[in-house]
Amino acid sequence: MEQTTHAGLFTRRFGPPPREGAPTVVLVHGLGLSGRYFVPLARRLAVSGATVLVPDLPGNARSRAAVRRTPDIGELAGALTRWHQRLALAPTLLVANSVGCQVVAAFAARHPRLVHRMVLVGPALDPRASGLRQFGRLLADAPREPLSLIAVAAADYLVTGPFRFAASFRHALRDAAEAFEWHLAQVHAPTLVVRGAGDTIASDAWTRRVARVLGDGRAAEVRGAAHAAHYSAPDAVAALIREFTAGRRV
């Protein structure tokens, strides 16, 4: 793994440097976190020779100092765009988790030519649920996740800080209510929507709705996993991604 900074964003790289004609995968984390919980999946995807890039979004974890105030979803998508352009990446496979799905939806709606395919793992937030209910769902999910993930998340939340976490949560709720589904409807890149069967945050009904709203969406479920299926079941999620990118039905 190589660690560098591009366009102000701390970035982990697995596999070879980006090169013309080779697949590039970008993994986008969720609310208040870093890209650390994507490491198990990144390692498995890089085995096939793909370049896998995992940035910390501005205001979060090791990119916390990249901004003075907490960016909203649109600003995060803008930062991801500048990072993508700084690296001169070809159209990429975007894999996102939780609120990261809102960020990549905004990115893909604005810049469809930069997106080859997308994978949304546990897309959040469901606009039909209140902020209090969403927070309750987050708490309910925690006991279903591996203890090692709880440790990683707790450390990341401490670095990001409670005030920025709270501000990010408010921004995400506003985007979910006002823009998320509109952004999804603008995306026509083939998209796989993945849900851990035990996910309390992204329900089965909501996940399937996301897949229907997308221009070319399909849904899949991972047994024995919860909201962070990419962390608790990286082999299963990597297999789904390989089948999806190969053009096979999943």
N, C-alpha and C positions, 0 to 999 in steps of 0.2 A: 504493500500500500504506500502510495506517495501522498504527501500532504502539502498543499500549496494554497495561495490566495489569488483569486482572479476577480477583477471588478469589485474588490472589497469583500468578496465572499470566501470564507475558508472552505476549501474543497479537498475531499479525499478522492484519490484515483486508484482504481483496481484495473489490472490488465494493462495493455500497451497504451501509449499516448494516442490521442485522436488522430486518425489518418483517413485520407480520402478513400471512399469505397468500402470502409470497414464499419461494422455496426457500432453505434454509440448509444449507451443507455444512461439516462439521468434519473436519479432517485431523489424524490422530494419529500421531506419529512413533514410531520404534523405540528400542531400547536405547541409552542414553547419548547420544542425539542431540538435536538441536533440530528445530524445524519448517522450518528453512532449506531442506532438501532436498525439501520439498514445494512450494516456490515455483513451479517451472515448471508443475506440474499446477494449482496454485491459480489462476495467471493464466489458464490456458486455461478452467477451469471458470467463472471470473468473467465471461468474455466474454459468456456467455449471459444475464447479469443476476443470477446467483445471488450471495448473500452467502457468502463462503468465509472461515472462521475457522481459524487454525492456532496452537494454543497450544503452548508448551513445558511439558511435564509437570513437576511439582514434583521438585526434586533434579537436574534436567537443564538444562544450558546456561544460558539467561538467566532460568530459574526455579529455579536451583540454591539460592538463598538462601531459597526459600519453605518449606523444611523443614530441621530440624537433623540428622535421620538419614535414611538411604535408605528411601523407602517401598516396600512390597511391592505386588504387582499389585492387591490389593483396596483398598489405600490410594490408589493412583493412580486407580482407578475412582471412589473416593469424592471425590477432589479434582476429577475431571472432572465429577462430578455437581454439586458446589457451584458450579463455574465455569459450567456449563450453566444452573443455576437463577439465578445472579446476573445473567446476561444475559437471563433470561426468554425463552429460545428455545423455539419450537414444536418438535414432533418433527423431528429432523434426519436428513440423510444422513450417516452416519459412514464415513469412509474411513481405513483404518489400514494400516500396514506393519509386518511382522516382529513383534516383541514387543508393539508397539502393538495388534496384533490380540487379544492376550490381555487387554489393558486394556479395549478396547471390548466384548469378549465378556462380561467381568464386569459392565461398565456396563449392557449391554443385557439381561443376565439379571436384573439387579436392578430396572431401570427400563424395561420394555418400552414404556411409553407415551411415552417421550422419543425413541424411535428410529423413524424412518420406513423407512429401508432401510440396509443396510450393504454396504461393499465392503472385502474383506480382501485385501491385496496381499502375497504371500509370507508367509502366516501362519506364525509360529514361536511356540514351539518344539515340535518333534515329541517327544512323551514317550517314544517308543521308542528314542531315541538318548541316549547318555550325555553329560554335560557336556563331556568332552574331545572327543568326536566332534562335538558341536555347534560347539565353538570351532574345530575343524579345518575344518568346513564354512564358517564365517565367513571364515577365512583364504583358503580356496579360492575364495570368491566375489569377493574383492577385485580380482584381476586381470581379472575379467570386467566390472567397472564402469568408467564413464568416469573419467578422471583428475581431472576437476573435482569429482566426488562424493567421491573419496578425500580431496581437500583439505578439503572441507566437513566430512566425517566426522572427520578427524584434528583439526581445530580444535575441533569440538564435544566430542570425547572429552577433549581437554586442559582445556576449561572445566569439564566435568562432573567430571573427575578419575578416576584409575585405581581408587581405593578405592571410590568410589561406583559406578563401572562394574562392578567385581567383585561388590559387594553386590547390585546390580540383577540381574546375571546369575544369582546364586544364587537370588534371589527368583523370577525368571522360570522357572528350572528346577523349582523346587518347585511353582509354579502349574501348569506344564505336566504334571507328574506327578500332581497331586492334583485340579485343578479345571478346567483349560482345556476339556476335552471335555465335562464336565458343564455348564459355562456355555454352550458352543455348543449343546448339546441343548435348552437353555431358550429359545433365541432363535428366534422364529417370524417375525420381520420378513424380507422377501425379502432375500437376501444373495448377492452375487456374489463368488466366490473367484478371484482373478487370480494367475497365476504367470508370471514370465518364463521362457522356455524354457530359459535357461541357468542358472537358479537352483540353486545347490548346497546351499542351506539348507533351502528348502521343496521337497521332492521332488514329482514328479508324483503318486505314490501317496498321499503325505500330504495334498497339496492336495485331491485328490479325496475322500479320507476326510473332511476338514473339511466339504466341500460336502454329503456324505451325512449327517453327524451333525446338521447344521443342520436346523431345521424346514422351511425353504424355501430351499435352497441350490443354486447352480449354479456350474460352473467354466468358466474361460476361460484361454487361454494367449496370451502376447505373444511373438512371435518376435523374435529379436535383442536380448533384454533378459535381465537376470539378477535378483538379489534385489530391487533397487530399480527395478522396471519403471516406476514412476511418475516417476522422475527421468530415466532413460535413454530412455524412450519415452513422454513425456507426451502427445503427440498421440494415440497409439494407446490409452492408458489412458483419456484424456478421452473418446474416441469410445465406448469400451466402457461407461463410466459413463453417458453420454447415452443410449445405446440401452437400457441396463438401467433407468434411471429413467423412460424413456418407456414401459416395459412390454414392449419387444421382446425376443425371445430373442437371446442373444449366443453 
